[in-house]
C-alpha cells in the first residue's frame, strides 16, 4: 500500500511512538508498504522550527533527511495539480499544509496516516493513527 504520513504522525514516529495506534505502527513498520513524506510537511516543520514552536536536537536538513532515510520514506513533491486540487477542496479544514496533504493523497491514491479528525470530512482514505483517542 501507499501511505502518506501526516506531519504530526511522522514526528511522533521518531519522538513519541507511544502516541501512535498499533495499526499505524504496524503499517509504518511494514517494509512492503510505500511510505511517502510530503514536501508540505518539510515546509511546515521548517516554519515551526523557525518560529520556535518545534525545537530540534540537530539542524533541520540533517533531521529531515536522516529520518526519511531511516524510515525509507520517499519525498512527495508538490505539483500544480496538487495545488489546484487543494484550492478546490471544501473549506472544512483551513490549515494549508493539511489541505495539501489531503489533495496529494487524493491525486496519488494514497492513504493518509493521521490523527486529525478533520481529514475524515474529505473524500480521502485515512488510517487512524492516534493511540489514546478512539476513532469517531
N, C-alpha and C positions, 0 to 999 in steps of 0.2 A: 504494500500500500504506500501511497504518497501522503506524507504528513507535513503540514506547515506548522511550525512551533510559534505560538504566541510569545511575545517578548517576555512576559511575566513567567510563563512556564519554562522558557529557556533559562532564565535567571535562576528559578527555583531548582532546576536540574543540577546546577553547579553549586548552589549555596544553601538551599533548604529543600532537599529532595523529599523530606517528610511531608511537605505540603502537597505533593503530587499523589493522585489516586494510584492504586495498584495497577489499574488498567493502563493509565498513562505511562507509568514506569515500564510496564511490560512492552508496550508498543514502541517507546523510545529506545529501549534496550535491544529490541529485536532487529538484528542486523540484516534481515531480509527486507525490512521496510526502507523506503527512501525518506530521509529527513531533510527538510528544507528550512532555511532561516532567511527571512526577508531583509533586504537592504533597508526597508522601512523600519525594522526593529533595530538595526545597527544605528540608523539615524536617531531613533527615539532614545536609545541608550546614550548616544553621544550628547544629545541635548540635556538629558538628566544628569549626566556626569558634569557637563559644563556649568549647569546652574546649581550644583551641589546637592541634588536630590538622590544621587546614586554614587556613593564612594566606591572606588575600585582599588584593589591592592596593587595594581600594575597599570601601565599605560593602556589606554583603551584599545589601540590597534593590536597589541600583544594579547590582551584579554580576549577580544573577539576571535581573532584568527586561531589562537591556540585552542580555544574551546570548540570552535567549529571543527577543527581537525580532530580533536579528541572524540567528539561526538560523531564524526563522519557526516556532518551536515553540509549540504550544498547551499550555495548562495543563490537566492531568488532575486534577480534584478527587477527593477520597476520599469515597465514598458508603458507606452502611450495607451495601449488597450487596457492595462490595469488602471491607469489614471482616469480614463473615460468611464470605466465600469464603476470605480469608486465614486466619481462625481454623480453617477446616475442612481446610486443606492438611495433608498428611503432614509430619512434623517433620524432613524431610531437611535443611532449611535453617532455622536458628534466628534469623537476622537479621530483625527485624521489618520493616525497610524493604524488604529484598529480597522477603520474603514478600508484602508489599503490592503490589510491582511485578508479581509473578507473578499474584496474584489479579486485579489490574487488567487485565493483558494477557489473561488468560483471559476475564474478563467482557466486555471490549470488543473481542475478536477482533483483538488487536494482536500484532505480532511484537516481541519484546524484542531490543534491540541490547545485547549484554552479553559480557563476558569472564569471567563467573562460571560455572564448570563445574557448580556445584550446581543451576543452573537447568535443566539437562538432565535432572534426575531428576523433573521435573514435566511434566505434560501441557500444555506451552506452546511456542509457536513461538519459536525463538531464532535470531537471526543472530549468528554468532560474530564477535566484534569485536577480538580480540587479534591483533596483527601478528606477534609473536615466537613465542608458543606455539602449536603446531599443535592443531587441534581433536582431542579424544579421542573 
